[in-house]
Amino acid sequence: MTQRASHRTSGILFGAAYYAEYHREERTRIDLDLMVEAGVSVIRVGESVWSTWEPRDGEFDLDWLQPVLDQAHARGIAVILGTPTYAVPPWLQSAHPEIAAERRSGQPVPWGARQEIDFTHPAFRFHAERVIRAVVSRYADHPAVIGFQVDNEPGLLLLHNRGTFRRFVARLAARYGDVDTLNREWGLTYWSHRIADWSELWTPDGNTLPEYDLAWRRYQADLTTEFIAWQADIVREYAASRHFVTTCIAYPRPAVADEDLVRALDITAGNPYYAMQDHLDARLELPAVTRWTTSGVAGLFRQADRLFSSKQSRFLVTETNAQSIGGPEFNLPPYPGQLAQAAFALISRGAAMIEYWHWHTLPYGTETYWGGVLPHSLEPGRIYREVADLGRRIQALGSTLDGFEPDADVALLWSNDSRFAFEFSPPLVGTDGAADPGAYTRIFDAYHRGVIEAGAQARIIHTDQARGFGAAALAERFPVLIAPALYIATDDDLDLLRSYAAAGGHLVLGIRTGYADDEGRARVEPAPPRLAAAAGVGYAEFSNLAHPLALRSEAFPDDAVATLWADGLVADGADVLAEYDHPWFGTFAAVTAHPHGHGSITTVGTVPSPALAAAIITRLVPHPVAEALVVDRALPVTVSSGRTDSTSRAWFVFNWGWEPQRVTLARAVTDAESGGSLPAGSDISLPAWSVTTLLEQ
């Protein structure tokens, strides 16, 4: 029997979402015993069943969870208790149909799924507060409870309800003061959109103006942030100092600005889902299967880096794949070893908890084929055995990773405003020839993948976090900084980038960076705006690319090509590192570099192919941190690392493929799981789909 989970102060939490109420027969004791055998130390409960907590208006049934918590505590398993506000009961929808969310003005979302409500509506808030207080007050003192999750994956819908629109108009009036200012700032002279009174502002359903849409998206994200903060404040009235309060973030949600959302929370938590099997082969490139899962090793690491970015601190994984996660047509269970690889990949980038969704595969409901640790038969199988083996490995680490902070060779700037803008006005097209609303992430991922393929490690930082550093401190902390597509940028943001390079940082500018101002208007000045002179390059025209373009370059390998986009870069003092190999585009530069102050600015006029992105990173980071452990390494081997409380460095060496690999260690280390010593010069074997964890004092 392990230490009481409620008293845990260190170690990696490991477990699953657990819904005893979803079973058709009582088997809590069986499940929890299996969890103990699998090294489970935490479960998440209660967040999906408002109609069980409150089966009728004002009639509460709160005792059904008591046996689950009691038995979990008796086994040393901690509990995260959720508030059930994301899935409303039928009686509430029937009594208050006015709370239905509207995706378009005047068109309620039909009831029958989840999150189909206007969470700003007073009627909903009344009932939500009542059930939150009932559940949390009932169990806040239970010794198994270590924290609370408020709501679940918030920000699913953009709310077009009448009340939310009226508040949007009031917000605009407060910001701009009068309609003349709004007319000027949004350019409403265009197509005769000038308004004479706030009552004339049209609803967003038919809006075509980017400036309007950016304001609308920011407002919707703020509604989500306010809703989660409201819940967190209620929960804290009952929570003790030993409890944390969080929510689980699904980062692609349209109404989420994660860096704002987490400010009212104690720790970031999120739900990274990824495609498995050959999608985790580091030498293959396969398209994403769904819009909410990533494909590729770099995609998995990017999800982890996004989680760390929200607070620039360790995070909880509240949900991730146990088996296939998706509809009945999406069946890609992991190859043996991939569950452990993915878990350690997340841990190596800052995860302090790995929790699967979910413990047992449901026999009914929308998510019948969202696979859990146990299959439909409820008989432990191969997935359970792999989870149990992983649980033992995590237990063996103990407190080794306390205070862990992942290393970073390169920082990448993330901008939710730019994501919002590109979802409305994408600069890229998809494979079907239509505008690609995922263009921002597509551009960003090109650089993040380049970092991984260059054998380096990334840190994602938000623009407001970058401003918090200041130019000199930012350059000292992150000697290489990439702005992949910082489209929406204030003058101060662009001045910070220029000052960062002057202070000694090496800045990389991607396409569209700085092209629009904080209102979403194209800047009326030479591009790249406020950076052209410092970068020694400018451009006045640009083009989509239907096919990849080869480059003429002595700096980059032959397979480094331009994709999707071409800025017509004209060097004005910058060194030309690559030109387009094309009769017309070849008159322009594709990649340039220019010294600025104590640093430099590299301007990339295209969406780089993996080889080009990796070559750009290698040029700026010739000796990444990972080289200190393994000098000669190439895909499918990757190395992640970070510092711990004890100033040790933890190393994670992965083999993302079927062929066994062997690497030679350049430093003396200890096997973090077995405690065995490995002197410098030791060879370690990496079987197919494996990860080895090492510790250097």
C-alpha positions in Angstrom: 0.0 0.0 0.0 1.4 3.4 -1.0 1.4 6.6 0.9 -2.0 8.3 1.1 -2.4 10.0 -2.2 -3.9 13.1 -0.7 -0.6 13.7 1.0 1.5 13.4 -2.2 4.0 16.2 -2.6 6.2 14.7 -5.3 6.4 12.2 -8.1 4.5 11.8 -11.4 0.8 11.2 -10.9 -0.5 8.3 -13.1 -4.0 7.1 -13.7 -7.2 7.4 -15.7 -10.6 9.0 -15.8 -12.9 6.6 -13.9 -16.7 6.4 -14.2 -18.1 3.8 -11.9 -21.5 5.1 -12.7 -21.2 4.1 -16.3 -20.9 0.4 -15.5 -24.1 -1.7 -15.8 -23.0 -3.7 -12.8 -21.2 -2.8 -9.6 -17.4 -3.5 -9.9 -15.6 -0.6 -8.2 -13.6 -2.9 -6.0 -12.4 -5.0 -9.0 -11.5 -1.9 -11.0 -9.6 -0.2 -8.1 -7.7 -3.4 -7.3 -6.6 -3.6 -11.0 -5.5 0.0 -10.8 -3.3 -0.7 -7.8 -1.7 -3.6 -9.7 -1.1 -1.2 -12.6 0.6 1.5 -10.4 -2.3 3.9 -10.7 -2.1 6.8 -8.3 -4.9 9.1 -9.4 -8.3 9.0 -10.9 -10.6 11.8 -12.2 -14.4 11.5 -11.4 -17.7 13.1 -11.6 -17.5 15.7 -14.3 -19.8 14.2 -16.9 -23.0 13.4 -15.0 -25.0 16.4 -13.8 -28.2 14.4 -14.3 -26.9 11.8 -11.8 -25.9 14.5 -9.2 -29.2 16.3 -9.7 -31.8 14.0 -11.3 -34.6 16.6 -10.9 -34.6 20.3 -10.4 -33.3 21.0 -6.9 -33.3 17.3 -5.9 -29.7 16.2 -5.3 -28.2 12.7 -5.0 -24.7 13.2 -3.7 -23.9 10.0 -1.9 -23.3 7.6 -4.8 -19.6 8.8 -5.2 -18.7 8.2 -1.6 -17.9 4.5 -2.0 -15.6 5.3 -4.9 -13.7 7.9 -3.0 -13.5 5.8 0.1 -12.2 2.8 -1.7 -9.7 4.9 -3.7 -8.4 6.4 -0.6 -8.0 3.1 1.1 -5.7 2.1 -1.7 -3.7 5.2 -1.8 -5.3 6.5 -5.0 -5.9 10.2 -5.2 -9.0 11.8 -6.8 -9.6 14.8 -8.9 -13.2 15.8 -8.7 -14.9 17.5 -11.6 -17.8 19.9 -11.8 -20.5 18.7 -14.2 -21.4 21.9 -15.9 -20.4 21.0 -19.5 -23.2 18.3 -19.9 -26.6 19.7 -18.8 -29.5 17.4 -17.7 -32.7 17.0 -19.7 -34.8 18.7 -17.1 -32.8 21.9 -17.3 -33.0 22.0 -21.0 -36.8 21.4 -20.9 -37.4 24.0 -18.1 -35.2 26.7 -19.7 -35.0 26.2 -23.5 -33.7 29.8 -23.7 -30.3 28.6 -22.5 -29.6 26.8 -25.7 -26.5 28.0 -27.5 -26.8 29.6 -30.9 -24.2 28.9 -33.6 -26.0 31.4 -35.7 -28.2 34.2 -34.4 -31.7 33.0 -33.7 -30.9 29.3 -34.4 -30.6 27.3 -31.2 -28.3 24.2 -31.2 -30.5 21.1 -30.9 -30.1 19.4 -27.6 -28.6 15.9 -27.4 -24.8 16.3 -27.3 -22.9 18.4 -24.8 -21.8 22.0 -24.3 -24.9 23.1 -26.3 -25.7 25.8 -23.9 -25.1 29.5 -23.5 -23.0 29.4 -20.4 -23.3 33.2 -19.9 -27.1 33.0 -19.5 -28.4 33.8 -15.9 -30.7 30.8 -15.8 -27.8 28.5 -16.6 -25.5 30.2 -14.1 -28.1 29.9 -11.3 -28.4 26.1 -11.8 -24.7 25.6 -12.5 -23.7 27.4 -9.3 -26.1 25.4 -7.3 -24.8 22.0 -8.4 -21.2 23.1 -8.1 -21.7 24.1 -4.5 -23.6 21.0 -3.7 -21.0 18.6 -5.2 -17.9 20.5 -4.0 -19.1 21.2 -0.5 -20.1 17.5 -0.1 -16.6 16.2 -1.0 -14.1 19.0 -0.4 -13.1 17.5 2.9 -12.7 13.9 1.6 -9.0 12.9 2.2 -8.8 11.3 -1.3 -9.5 14.6 -3.1 -6.4 16.5 -4.2 -7.9 18.9 -6.7 -10.8 20.0 -8.7 -11.4 20.2 -12.4 -14.0 22.9 -13.3 -16.0 22.2 -16.5 -14.4 20.2 -19.3 -12.7 21.2 -22.5 -14.4 24.7 -22.5 -14.7 26.9 -25.6 -16.4 24.5 -28.0 -18.8 27.0 -29.5 -18.8 30.7 -30.6 -22.0 31.9 -28.9 -24.3 34.0 -31.2 -27.0 34.4 -28.6 -28.8 37.7 -28.4 -27.5 38.5 -24.9 -23.9 37.7 -25.8 -24.1 39.9 -28.9 -25.5 42.8 -26.9 -22.6 42.5 -24.4 -20.2 42.4 -27.4 -21.7 45.7 -28.6 -21.4 47.2 -25.2 -17.7 46.0 -25.0 -17.0 47.8 -28.3 -18.7 51.0 -27.1 -16.5 50.9 -24.0 -13.4 50.4 -25.9 -13.9 52.8 -28.8 -16.1 55.3 -27.2 -18.1 56.3 -30.2 -19.1 54.9 -33.6 -16.9 57.4 -35.5 -13.9 55.9 -33.8 -15.0 52.4 -34.6 -15.7 53.4 -38.2 -12.2 54.7 -38.6 -10.4 51.9 -36.7 -12.2 49.1 -38.6 -12.3 50.8 -42.0 -16.0 50.6 -42.2 -16.1 53.0 -45.1 -15.4 49.8 -47.1 -18.5 48.5 -48.8 -20.6 51.1 -47.1 -20.4 49.5 -43.6 -20.2 52.8 -41.7 -22.6 52.9 -38.8 -24.3 55.9 -37.3 -25.4 54.3 -34.1 -24.3 51.2 -32.1 -27.7 49.7 -32.8 -26.7 49.4 -36.5 -23.9 47.0 -35.9 -24.7 43.8 -37.7 -24.6 40.3 -36.1 -21.5 38.2 -36.9 -23.3 35.6 -39.0 -22.8 37.3 -42.3 -19.7 39.3 -41.4 -16.9 39.5 -43.9 -14.6 42.0 -42.3 -11.4 40.6 -40.6 -11.3 43.4 -38.1 -14.8 42.6 -36.8 -14.0 38.9 -36.7 -10.8 39.4 -34.7 -12.7 41.5 -32.1 -15.5 38.8 -32.0 -13.0 36.0 -31.5 -11.2 37.8 -28.7 -14.5 38.5 -27.0 -15.6 34.8 -27.3 -12.3 33.7 -25.7 -12.8 36.2 -22.9 -16.3 34.7 -22.3 -14.7 31.3 -21.8 -12.0 32.7 -19.6 -14.5 34.5 -17.4 -16.7 31.4 -17.1 -13.8 29.2 -15.9 -12.6 31.9 -13.5 -16.2 32.2 -12.1 -16.3 28.4 -11.5 -12.8 28.4 -9.9 -13.8 31.2 -7.5 -16.8 29.2 -6.3 -14.8 26.0 -5.8 -12.1 27.9 -3.9 -14.7 28.8 -1.3 -14.6 25.2 -0.2 -11.2 24.0 -1.3 -8.3 23.7 1.2 -4.7 24.8 0.6 -3.8 21.3 -0.3 -6.2 21.3 -3.3 -5.5 22.6 -6.8 -8.1 24.0 -9.2 -7.8 23.5 -12.9 -9.7 22.8 -16.1 -8.8 20.5 -18.9 -8.0 22.4 -22.1 -8.6 21.1 -25.6 -6.3 23.5 -27.4 -7.9 23.6 -30.9 -11.2 24.9 -29.4 -12.3 28.1 -31.2 -13.1 30.1 -28.1 -9.9 29.5 -26.0 -7.0 31.8 -25.5 -5.0 29.4 -23.2 -2.6 31.9 -21.7 -5.6 34.0 -20.4 -7.7 31.0 -19.4 -5.1 29.6 -17.0 -4.5 32.8 -15.1 -7.3 32.0 -12.7 -6.1 28.4 -12.3 -3.4 26.8 -10.1 -2.0 24.6 -12.8 -2.4 24.0 -16.5 -4.2 20.8 -17.5 -5.0 19.6 -21.0 -6.0 16.7 -23.3 -3.4 15.9 -26.0 -4.6 13.3 -28.4 -2.5 11.9 -31.2 -2.6 9.3 -34.0 -0.7 6.1 -33.2 0.9 3.2 -35.1 2.8 4.5 -38.2 1.8 8.1 -37.3 4.5 7.8 -34.7 7.2 6.6 -37.1 9.7 9.5 -37.1 10.7 8.8 -40.7 7.2 8.9 -42.1 5.0 11.8 -43.0 1.3 10.9 -42.7 -1.6 13.4 -42.7 -3.6 14.0 -39.6 -6.6 11.7 -39.2 -8.9 14.1 -37.4 -8.9 17.8 -36.7 -8.2 17.3 -33.0 -5.4 14.7 -33.2 -1.9 15.3 -34.4 0.2 13.1 -36.6 3.9 12.6 -36.2 6.4 12.7 -33.4 6.9 16.4 -33.7 3.1 16.9 -33.4 3.1 15.0 -30.2 5.9 17.1 -28.8 4.3 20.3 -30.0 1.1 19.4 -28.0 3.3 19.0 -24.9 5.1 22.2 -25.5 1.8 24.1 -25.9 0.7 22.7 -22.6 3.9 24.0 -20.9 3.5 27.3 -22.7 0.3 28.3 -21.1 1.9 29.1 -17.7 5.5 28.4 -18.6 5.4 25.6 -16.0 4.7 21.9 -15.5 1.2 20.7 -16.4 -1.2 17.8 -16.0 -2.3 15.6 -18.8 -6.0 15.0 -17.8 -6.8 12.9 -20.9 -4.7 11.1 -23.6 -5.0 8.0 -25.7 -5.2 4.5 -24.1 -6.4 2.9 -27.3 -8.0 4.5 -30.4 -9.8 7.7 -29.6 -12.4 8.6 -32.2 -15.4 7.4 -34.0 -16.1 3.8 -35.0 -14.2 4.3 -38.2 -11.0 5.4 -36.5 -9.2 2.3 -35.2 -5.4 2.7 -34.7 -4.5 1.1 -31.3 -0.9 1.6 -30.4 1.9 -0.7 -31.4 3.6 -2.3 -28.4 5.8 0.3 -26.7 4.1 3.4 -28.1 2.0 4.1 -25.0 5.1 4.3 -22.9 6.9 6.4 -25.5 4.1 8.9 -25.7 3.8 9.1 -21.9 7.5 9.8 -21.5 7.5 12.2 -24.4 4.9 14.3 -22.5 6.8 13.9 -19.2 10.0 15.0 -20.9 8.3 18.3 -21.9 6.9 19.0 -18.4 4.0 16.7 -17.6 3.5 16.0 -13.9 0.6 13.7 -14.5 -0.4 11.2 -17.1 -4.1 10.3 -17.0 -5.8 8.2 -19.7 -9.2 8.7 -21.1 -10.5 6.4 -19.8 -10.4 3.4 -17.6 -13.0 1.2 -19.2 -14.4 1.3 -22.8 -18.0 2.3 -22.7 -20.7 -0.2 -24.0 -23.0 2.7 -25.1 -23.2 6.3 -25.9 -21.5 8.6 -28.4 -18.0 7.4 -27.3 -18.7 3.7 -27.6 -15.4 3.2 -29.6 -13.2 5.6 -27.6 -11.0 2.9 -26.3 -10.1 2.8 -22.6 -7.5 0.9 -20.6 -9.9 -2.0 -20.4 -11.7 -3.2 -23.6 -15.5 -3.7 -23.9 -15.1 -7.2 -22.3 -13.6 -5.5 -19.2 -11.0 -8.2 -19.1 -7.4 -6.9 -18.8 -5.6 -7.4 -22.0 -2.5 -6.2 -23.8 -3.2 -2.5 -23.3 -3.8 -3.0 -19.6 -0.5 -4.9 -19.3 1.4 -2.1 -21.1 -0.2 0.5 -18.9 0.7 -1.6 -15.8 4.3 -1.8 -17.0 4.4 1.9 -17.5 2.9 2.5 -14.1 5.7 0.5 -12.6 8.3 2.5 -14.5 6.8 5.8 -13.3 6.7 4.5 -9.7 10.4 3.6 -10.0 11.2 7.2 -10.9 9.8 8.3 -7.5 10.7 12.0 -6.9 13.5 12.0 -9.4 11.7 14.5 -11.7 10.5 16.9 -9.0 10.8 20.5 -10.2 11.5 19.3 -13.7 11.9 22.1 -16.3 12.4 21.0 -20.0 15.5 22.3 -21.8 15.0 24.6 -24.8 17.4 25.3 -27.7 14.9 27.4 -29.5 11.9 29.5 -28.5 8.8 29.8 -30.8 6.3 32.6 -30.5 2.7 31.6 -30.3 -0.1 34.0 -31.0 -3.7 33.1 -30.4 -4.8 36.4 -32.1 -2.9 35.3 -35.2 -4.6 31.9 -35.1 -8.0 33.6 -34.8 -7.2 35.8 -37.8 -6.0 33.0 -40.0 -9.0 30.8 -39.2 -11.1 33.7 -40.7 -8.8 34.7 -43.5 -6.3 31.9 -44.2 -3.3 32.7 -46.4 -3.0 29.0 -47.4 -5.1 26.5 -49.2 -5.7 22.9 -48.2 -5.2 19.7 -50.2 -8.8 20.2 -51.6 -7.9 23.7 -52.9 -10.2 25.4 -50.4 -9.0 28.0 -47.8 -7.2 26.2 -44.9 -8.5 27.4 -41.5 -5.7 25.5 -39.9 -3.1 27.6 -41.7 -1.6 29.2 -38.6 -0.9 25.8 -36.9 0.4 24.4 -40.2 3.0 27.2 -40.5 3.9 27.0 -36.9 4.3 23.2 -37.0 6.7 23.5 -40.0 9.2 25.3 -37.7 8.5 23.2 -34.6 9.0 20.0 -36.6 12.3 21.6 -37.9 13.5 21.9 -34.4 12.8 18.3 -33.6 14.3 17.0 -36.8 17.4 19.2 -36.2 17.9 17.2 -32.9 17.0 20.3 -30.8 14.3 21.1 -28.3 11.6 23.8 -28.4 10.0 26.1 -25.9 6.8 27.8 -27.0 6.1 31.3 -25.5 3.2 33.6 -26.0 3.7 37.1 -27.2 2.7 38.6 -23.8 5.1 36.3 -22.1 7.9 37.4 -24.4 7.1 41.1 -23.5 7.3 40.2 -19.9 11.0 39.1 -20.3 12.1 42.3 -22.0 14.5 42.2 -25.0 17.8 41.6 -23.2 16.5 38.9 -20.8 14.7 37.2 -23.7 17.9 37.1 -25.7 19.8 35.7 -22.8 17.2 33.1 -21.9 16.4 32.0 -25.5 19.3 32.8 -27.9 17.2 31.7 -30.9 13.7 32.9 -31.3 11.3 32.1 -34.2 8.2 34.1 -35.1 6.6 31.6 -37.5 3.6 33.7 -38.5 3.1 36.5 -36.0 0.5 38.1 -38.2 -1.4 40.1 -35.5 1.3 42.2 -33.8 1.4 45.5 -32.0 4.2 48.1 -32.7 5.6 47.1 -29.3 5.7 43.4 -30.3 7.7 44.2 -33.4 10.0 46.6 -31.6 10.6 43.9 -29.1 11.7 41.5 -31.9 14.1 44.1 -33.3 15.5 44.9 -29.9 15.8 41.1 -29.1 18.2 40.8 -32.1 20.1 43.9 -31.2 20.6 42.5 -27.7 22.3 39.4 -29.1 19.4 37.1 -30.0 19.1 35.3 -33.3 15.6 36.0 -34.7 13.9 34.0 -37.4 11.0 35.7 -39.2 8.4 33.5 -40.9 5.8 34.6 -43.5 3.2 37.2 -42.6 4.9 38.2 -39.4 3.9 41.7 -38.5 1.9 42.1 -41.6 -1.3 43.2 -39.7 -1.6 45.5 -36.7 -3.5 44.8 -33.5 -6.8 45.6 -35.2 -6.2 43.1 -38.0 -5.5 45.8 -40.6 -2.7 45.3 -43.1 0.1 47.7 -42.2 0.8 50.5 -44.6 4.6 50.3 -44.6 7.4 48.2 -46.1 7.3 44.6 -45.2 8.5 43.0 -42.9 7.0 45.9 -41.0 9.2 47.8 -38.5 11.9 45.1 -39.2 12.8 45.7 -42.8 15.9 47.8 -42.1 17.1 45.6 -39.3 16.6 42.5 -41.4 18.2 44.0 -44.5 15.4 42.8 -46.7 12.0 43.7 -47.9 9.1 42.5 -50.0 6.2 43.9 -51.8 4.6 40.9 -53.4 3.9 37.3 -52.5 2.3 34.2 -54.0 0.8 30.9 -53.1 2.7 27.9 -54.4 0.7 25.1 -56.0 3.8 22.8 -55.8 7.0 22.8 -53.8 9.8 24.8 -55.3 13.4 23.7 -55.3 16.0 26.2 -54.1 19.3 27.4 -55.4 21.5 27.4 -52.3 24.9 26.5 -51.0 23.7 26.8 -47.4 21.0 24.2 -47.5 20.7 20.5 -48.7 19.1 19.6 -52.0 15.9 18.3 -50.3 15.4 21.7 -48.6 12.5 23.2 -50.6 9.9 26.0 -50.5 6.3 25.0 -50.0 2.9 26.6 -50.1 4.0 30.3 -50.2 6.7 32.6 -51.7 7.5 36.1 -50.4 9.4 38.0 -53.1 12.3 38.9 -50.8 14.6 41.7 -52.1 17.9 41.8 -50.2 19.0 45.3 -49.1 22.2 44.4 -47.3 21.2 40.9 -46.2 23.1 37.8 -47.3 21.0 35.6 -49.6 21.1 32.1 -48.3 18.7 30.6 -50.9 16.8 31.7 -54.0 13.8 30.1 -55.6 14.8 27.8 -58.6 12.1 29.2 -60.9 12.0 31.4 -64.0 10.1 34.2 -62.2 10.3 33.5 -58.5 14.1 33.0 -59.0 14.5 36.8 -59.2 13.8 36.9 -55.5 15.5 35.6 -52.4 13.8 32.8 -50.4 15.9 33.0 -47.2 18.2 35.8 -46.1 20.3 36.5 -43.0 21.5 39.9 -41.7 23.5 40.9 -38.6 21.7 43.4 -36.3 23.3 44.7 -33.2 24.9 41.9 -31.3 22.6 39.3 -33.0 21.0 38.5 -36.3 17.7 38.3 -38.3 17.0 35.4 -40.6 14.0 36.0 -42.9 12.3 33.0 -44.4 9.9 33.9 -47.3 8.2 30.5 -47.5 6.7 27.7 -45.4 9.9 25.6 -45.1 9.9 21.9 -45.9 11.1 19.7 -43.0 14.6 19.6 -44.5 14.7 23.4 -44.9 13.4 24.1 -41.5 15.8 21.6 -39.9 18.7 23.2 -41.9 17.8 26.7 -40.7 17.7 25.5 -37.1 21.0 23.6 -37.5 22.6 26.8 -38.8 21.6 28.7 -35.7 21.9 25.9 -33.2 24.9 23.8 -34.3 25.3 22.2 -30.9 21.9 21.6 -29.2 21.7 20.4 -25.6 21.1 16.8 -26.7 24.5 16.6 -28.3 26.0 16.6 -24.8 24.6 13.1 -24.2 24.5 11.6 -27.7 26.7 13.2 -30.3 25.8 11.1 -33.3 22.0 10.8 -33.5 19.5 10.9 -36.3 15.8 10.0 -36.7 14.2 7.8 -35.6 16.2 8.6 -32.4 15.3 11.7 -30.5 16.6 13.0 -27.2 14.7 15.2 -24.7 16.0 16.6 -21.5 15.5 19.0 -18.6 16.7 20.1 -15.2 15.2 19.0 -11.9 15.0 20.5 -8.4 18.3 18.8 -7.4 20.0 20.5 -10.4 20.3 17.1 -12.0 19.6 16.7 -15.7 17.2 14.1 -16.8 17.5 12.6 -20.3 15.0 10.7 -22.4 16.2 8.8 -25.4 13.6 7.5 -27.8 13.5 5.2 -30.8 10.5 6.1 -32.9 10.5 3.1 -35.3 10.6 -0.6 -35.9 14.3 -1.0 -36.3 16.4 -1.4 -33.1 18.9 1.4 -32.6 22.1 1.8 -30.7 23.6 5.1 -29.4 26.9 5.9 -27.6 26.7 8.0 -24.5 29.1 11.0 -24.3 28.6 11.4 -20.5 28.3 9.3 -17.4 24.7 8.8 -16.4 22.5 6.6 -14.2 19.6 4.6 -15.4 16.7 6.6 -13.7 14.6 3.5 -13.3 17.1 0.8 -12.3 19.7 3.0 -10.7 22.5 1.3 -12.7 25.6 3.4 -13.7 26.5 3.9 -17.3 30.0 5.4 -17.8 30.8 7.8 -20.7 31.4 5.7 -23.8 28.7 3.2 -23.0 26.5 1.9 -25.8 22.8 1.6 -25.0 20.4 -0.4 -27.1 17.0 1.0 -28.0 14.5 -1.7 -29.1 11.7 -0.9 -31.4 9.3 1.8 -30.0 11.2 2.3 -26.8 12.3 5.0 -24.4 15.2 5.0 -21.9 15.3 7.5 -19.0 18.7 8.5 -17.7 19.9 10.9 -14.9 23.0 13.0 -14.8 24.1 14.5 -11.5 
